[in-house]
Amino acid sequence: MTRTWFITGANRGLGRAFTTAALAQGDRVVATVRNPATMADLQHDLLTVLTLDVRDRERVIDTVNTAFATTGRIDVIVNNAGYGLVGAVEELTEAQIRDQMDTNFYGALWVSQAAVPHLRAQGSGHIVQISTVGAVGSLPLFSMYNASKWALEGFSASLADELRPFGIHLTLAQMGGFDTDWAKSSMKFGTELPAYTEQRRALFGMPDYWGPLFESADGETPPVESTEPGPEVAAAEILALVAMPNPPVRKVIGPGAQQMVTMALDARRQDYATDPEFTWPA
Ligand SMILES: NC(=O)c1ccc[n+]([C@@H]2O[C@H](COP(=O)([O-])OP(=O)(O)OC[C@H]3O[C@@H](n4cnc5c(N)ncnc54)[C@H](OP(=O)(O)O)[C@@H]3O)[C@@H](O)[C@H]2O)c1
């Protein structure tokens, strides 16, 4: 059975890998990107490229409607567009915080909202929200990234229950680390306060936010090589996920990612366990 996909942020990283993997197995893809020129190298009969910045709600609604009108039906909606914002809460500006929420949370919300009436009319479909293991736990200096993905997970868990009676699936794909531009050129940073120097050093192994790690600081020192798997590894798992007859609401994806989720859940449980009123079911 072939499928039709709608993928946001499809030009690079995970979104590009999902797009090429779906096309390679004979599926049709509506790929949305902010700059269509970034897709010029990918020509395919089954590929439609639409321009979309997910922060623009009106454009999201128009684009989703156009995609359904063009293809007739869409089986898989992948809310992938997103980026990471790093910095202590007090290091971040209002504009940075709002943009993080507009992209990672509202962007996925607007696409989901626009797609649901079409999926209900079809009586089928699968919304895949590209989330993170950081939506189970949290890290210092990642508060707003955590917040945006926890918000994504909160509305999506509820939406999964709303859509089940209509035969529509929703999965939170909780990704571990993959070698994309996420931790490189895409990442945005707060303005460093000296008070957080030691936390930066503990977390990232350096006193500054990370230009020097991935981009040669002096033009001579080579940047650190990523040890994370490539995005095609994630794409294979997403293809397998959407092929499942009864996909789960949460799917952890990536080497070592299950362990991160286990540790986050255990830390939460231990925190509650300091309250003697708490007992666990046998
Ligand atoms: N890589 C990881 O380790 C990892 C782990 C957990 C979760 N994730 C999540 O995976 C998703 C994809 O990230 P990635 O790793 O593939 O990073 P990436 O290589 O930086 O790609 C990010 C994609 O998101 C797009 N994007 C950003 N803001 C957008 C906006 N306002 N409207 C439309 N598109 C926008 C980018 O488009 P432009 O090219 O126009 O900037 C790009 O296509 C994100 O939601 C990220 O949080 C990644």
The ligand as an SDF file (V2000), in Angstrom:
LIG
                    3D

 48 52  0  0  0  0  0  0  0  0999 V2000
   18.2770   16.0720   15.6420 N   0  0  0  0  0  0  0  0  0  0  0  0
   18.0000   15.7380   16.8850 C   0  0  0  0  0  0  0  0  0  0  0  0
   18.8450   15.2640   17.6460 O   0  0  0  0  0  0  0  0  0  0  0  0
   16.5840   15.9220   17.4040 C   0  0  0  0  0  0  0  0  0  0  0  0
   16.2510   15.3210   18.6290 C   0  0  0  0  0  0  0  0  0  0  0  0
   14.9580   15.4620   19.1290 C   0  0  0  0  0  0  0  0  0  0  0  0
   14.0200   16.1770   18.3810 C   0  0  0  0  0  0  0  0  0  0  0  0
   14.3850   16.7650   17.1940 N   0  0  0  0  0  0  0  0  0  0  0  0
   13.3570   17.5260   16.4700 C   0  0  0  0  0  0  0  0  0  0  0  0
   13.3430   17.1260   15.1300 O   0  0  0  0  0  0  0  0  0  0  0  0
   12.7910   18.1640   14.3230 C   0  0  0  0  0  0  0  0  0  0  0  0
   13.6630   18.3720   13.0980 C   0  0  0  0  0  0  0  0  0  0  0  0
   14.9390   18.8330   13.5130 O   0  0  0  0  0  0  0  0  0  0  0  0
   16.2830   18.3980   12.7890 P   0  0  0  0  0  0  0  0  0  0  0  0
   17.0560   17.6090   13.7510 O   0  0  0  0  0  0  0  0  0  0  0  0
   16.0120   17.8340   11.4590 O   0  0  0  0  0  0  0  0  0  0  0  0
   16.9990   19.8330   12.6800 O   0  0  0  0  0  0  0  0  0  0  0  0
   17.4630   20.7110   11.4110 P   0  0  0  0  0  0  0  0  0  0  0  0
   18.3980   19.9250   10.5640 O   0  0  0  0  0  0  0  0  0  0  0  0
   17.9190   21.9800   12.0060 O   0  0  0  0  0  0  0  0  0  0  0  0
   16.1190   20.9620   10.5830 O   0  0  0  0  0  0  0  0  0  0  0  0
   15.1100   21.7760   11.1090 C   0  0  0  0  0  0  0  0  0  0  0  0
   14.0320   21.9760   10.0640 C   0  0  0  0  0  0  0  0  0  0  0  0
   12.9660   22.7500   10.6590 O   0  0  0  0  0  0  0  0  0  0  0  0
   12.6610   23.8210    9.7750 C   0  0  0  0  0  0  0  0  0  0  0  0
   12.0780   24.9680   10.4570 N   0  0  0  0  0  0  0  0  0  0  0  0
   12.5510   25.6600   11.5320 C   0  0  0  0  0  0  0  0  0  0  0  0
   11.7260   26.6830   11.8290 N   0  0  0  0  0  0  0  0  0  0  0  0
   10.7120   26.6370   10.9220 C   0  0  0  0  0  0  0  0  0  0  0  0
    9.5460   27.4140   10.6950 C   0  0  0  0  0  0  0  0  0  0  0  0
    9.2450   28.4910   11.4630 N   0  0  0  0  0  0  0  0  0  0  0  0
    8.7150   27.0640    9.6850 N   0  0  0  0  0  0  0  0  0  0  0  0
    8.9990   26.0080    8.9070 C   0  0  0  0  0  0  0  0  0  0  0  0
   10.0860   25.2450    9.0430 N   0  0  0  0  0  0  0  0  0  0  0  0
   10.9330   25.5550   10.0480 C   0  0  0  0  0  0  0  0  0  0  0  0
   13.9890   24.1700    9.1310 C   0  0  0  0  0  0  0  0  0  0  0  0
   13.7690   24.9440    7.9760 O   0  0  0  0  0  0  0  0  0  0  0  0
   14.8660   26.0180    7.4300 P   0  0  0  0  0  0  0  0  0  0  0  0
   15.8620   25.2480    6.6290 O   0  0  0  0  0  0  0  0  0  0  0  0
   14.0470   26.9810    6.6360 O   0  0  0  0  0  0  0  0  0  0  0  0
   15.4920   26.6600    8.6480 O   0  0  0  0  0  0  0  0  0  0  0  0
   14.5250   22.7710    8.8580 C   0  0  0  0  0  0  0  0  0  0  0  0
   13.9440   22.2400    7.7000 O   0  0  0  0  0  0  0  0  0  0  0  0
   12.6890   19.3990   15.2340 C   0  0  0  0  0  0  0  0  0  0  0  0
   11.3460   19.5430   15.6660 O   0  0  0  0  0  0  0  0  0  0  0  0
   13.6020   19.0160   16.3990 C   0  0  0  0  0  0  0  0  0  0  0  0
   13.2550   19.6940   17.5920 O   0  0  0  0  0  0  0  0  0  0  0  0
   15.6430   16.6500   16.6960 C   0  0  0  0  0  0  0  0  0  0  0  0
  1  2  1  0
  2  3  2  0
  2  4  1  0
  4  5  1  0
  4 48  2  0
  5  6  2  0
  6  7  1  0
  7  8  2  0
  8  9  1  0
  8 48  1  0
  9 10  1  0
  9 46  1  0
 10 11  1  0
 11 12  1  0
 11 44  1  0
 12 13  1  0
 13 14  1  0
 14 15  2  0
 14 16  1  0
 14 17  1  0
 17 18  1  0
 18 19  2  0
 18 20  1  0
 18 21  1  0
 21 22  1  0
 22 23  1  0
 23 24  1  0
 23 42  1  0
 24 25  1  0
 25 26  1  0
 25 36  1  0
 26 27  1  0
 26 35  1  0
 27 28  2  0
 28 29  1  0
 29 30  1  0
 29 35  2  0
 30 31  1  0
 30 32  2  0
 32 33  1  0
 33 34  2  0
 34 35  1  0
 36 37  1  0
 36 42  1  0
 37 38  1  0
 38 39  2  0
 38 40  1  0
 38 41  1  0
 42 43  1  0
 44 45  1  0
 44 46  1  0
 46 47  1  0
M  CHG  2   8   1  16  -1
M  END
$$$$
